[in-house]
Amino acid sequence: MAWKRYEVDSYQVRITAQHTPGYDGLVAFIYLNWGGERRATLWFYEEGAEIRANAEIPREHFVEHYARFKAAQYAGCIDVLRYERPVYFYWDPDTLGAFLGTADEPVGDRESPAEPAAN
């Protein structure tokens, strides 16, 4: 089966406090929403923590995707979600591989808060 691509409508961020029961080694997680539902969770683990495999979680009308990353990848994911449009979540149901990214974009489109204000 080929990679599937889902356009992300919105997201929610959770920064995990140390010693939070059930979240050992977890630094943060991001919920990704499309189609009016939470469809994916990006989990970010501290350096040296055991990182479980990506997973599919069956829900009543869809599958929720769990993609796991190192904490060092968190800033890049947040930047993509904040400054790019559109943003896609890519998933391979055969390998459980995952990406967060964009589609083709023109070079130098300057999607960032650093753009100079128009006068």
Secondary structure, 3 states (H helix, E strand, C coil): CCCEEEECCEEEEEECCCCCCCCCCEEEEEEEEECCEEEEEEEEECCCCCCCCCEEEECCCCEEEEEEEEHHHHHHHHHHHHHCCCCEEEEECCCCEEEEECCCCCCCCCCCCCCCCCC
